[in-house]
Structure formats: C-alpha cells, structure tokens
Amino acid sequence: MSDVLFDVNLQQLPDDFLTGVWRVADRVLNRTDPASALARAEQFSLQAGRLQVSAPGLHDSGRWRVQRDELLNRPYLELELGQEQTRALVTRLRRSRTGSESQLSLYFQSGMEMQLAQP
C-alpha cells in the first residue's frame, strides 16, 4: 500500500533528499535528442556527487550536484554524463512521512520533463 505523499518546500530542500536510486516513471522529450543517455535512461542513481544512469544497453556514470539560484533559492541539478552536461530545475518533490516513497519532477534546459520515483 502506498503512503500519502507530501510536498517538500523546495527552498528548504535538504540535498540528501535527492540521493538514492530513482526510477523514471514518466518523460516528455520535447526538443531533447531521443538518443541521448538522459533521454533513454530508465534509472538514475544519485550518490554523494556520483551519478549512474542505466537502461537496456546503457550504463553510464558521471557527476551531479545541487546548485541554487540566488534570488529564490530554487534547486537545480547540474548533471555531467560523458559529453552531456545539462541542468534541470527541481519543480516538485513529494515524500512520504517516513521517506520510504518519493516522487521528483525535473525540467531540463532542453525542455525535457521527467518524473522520477522511489522505490
């Protein structure tokens, strides 16, 4: 049975809420190259600055970090994966009270939108 999920205030978001293994639940590519690693990814693992992306026939690793804008303190994920470097705005994070379930919404520079889920 799924827990009730609550919105997390993104301006006060602890960076460690983003760590862990995330499954891609939904994606809208818009202008993004469908052959890119991020567009093909089915799973993201975000651990202490290390990024691993996987899909059938794809296992790639790189780096990630949280960056915040100065005006509103909104969190962005800066992702470096091989030759691919991009930035994604965290538009929503929902978590259960225990943290056992989470949903993360990202909006990438390319216009790609992605919903991730844990577990």
C-alpha positions in Angstrom: 0.0 0.0 0.0 1.3 3.4 -0.9 2.0 6.0 1.7 0.5 9.5 1.4 3.0 11.9 -0.2 3.5 15.4 0.9 5.1 18.3 -1.0 8.6 19.3 0.2 9.3 23.1 0.3 12.0 23.3 -2.4 13.5 26.5 -1.0 14.4 24.5 2.2 15.1 21.1 0.4 18.0 19.2 2.0 20.3 17.9 -0.8 20.3 14.4 0.7 16.5 14.1 -0.1 17.7 13.8 -3.7 20.1 10.9 -3.2 19.2 7.3 -3.8 18.0 5.2 -6.8 15.3 6.8 -8.8 13.2 5.0 -11.5 12.0 7.1 -14.4 8.2 7.0 -14.1 7.4 9.4 -17.0 9.2 11.6 -19.5 8.3 14.1 -22.2 11.2 14.7 -24.5 10.2 18.0 -26.3 13.4 19.1 -28.1 15.7 16.6 -26.5 17.6 14.2 -28.7 15.9 10.8 -28.1 19.3 9.0 -28.5 20.9 10.9 -25.6 21.7 8.9 -22.4 19.4 11.1 -20.3 16.5 10.7 -22.7 17.0 6.8 -22.7 17.6 6.4 -19.0 15.3 4.2 -17.0 17.0 4.6 -13.7 19.2 7.2 -12.0 21.4 6.6 -9.0 22.4 9.8 -7.2 25.1 9.1 -4.5 27.5 11.7 -3.0 28.3 13.6 -6.2 28.3 10.4 -8.3 25.7 9.8 -11.0 24.9 6.5 -12.6 22.3 6.2 -15.4 21.1 2.9 -16.7 18.7 1.5 -19.4 18.9 -1.6 -21.6 22.3 -1.5 -23.3 23.2 1.7 -21.4 25.3 2.0 -18.2 27.0 5.4 -17.9 28.3 7.3 -14.9 29.2 10.9 -14.2 28.8 13.6 -11.6 26.0 15.6 -10.2 25.5 18.4 -7.7 22.8 20.7 -6.5 23.0 24.4 -7.4 20.6 27.1 -6.2 19.7 30.4 -7.8 20.4 33.4 -5.7 17.1 35.1 -5.9 14.6 32.4 -5.0 16.9 29.6 -3.7 15.4 27.2 -6.2 17.3 23.9 -6.5 18.8 22.8 -9.9 20.6 19.6 -10.6 23.7 20.0 -12.6 24.4 16.7 -14.4 27.6 15.7 -16.2 27.4 12.4 -18.0 30.1 11.7 -20.6 29.9 14.5 -23.2 26.4 15.5 -22.0 26.2 18.4 -19.5 22.9 19.8 -18.5 20.9 21.5 -15.8 17.5 20.5 -14.5 15.2 22.6 -12.3 13.6 20.6 -9.5 10.0 21.6 -9.9 8.4 19.3 -7.3 9.4 16.8 -4.7 6.9 14.7 -2.8 7.8 12.4 0.0 6.1 10.1 2.5 6.5 11.0 6.1 9.0 8.1 6.6 10.9 8.9 3.4 10.2 5.4 2.0 8.5 6.8 -1.1 9.3 9.9 -3.1 8.4 11.5 -6.4 10.7 14.0 -8.1 9.8 16.2 -11.1 12.6 17.8 -13.2 12.5 20.3 -16.0 15.7 20.2 -18.2 17.3 23.0 -20.2 16.4 21.2 -23.4 12.7 21.2 -22.4 12.6 17.6 -21.4 10.3 16.9 -18.4 10.9 13.9 -16.2 9.1 12.3 -13.3 11.2 10.1 -11.1 10.0 7.7 -8.3 11.5 5.9 -5.4 11.3 3.0 -4.7 
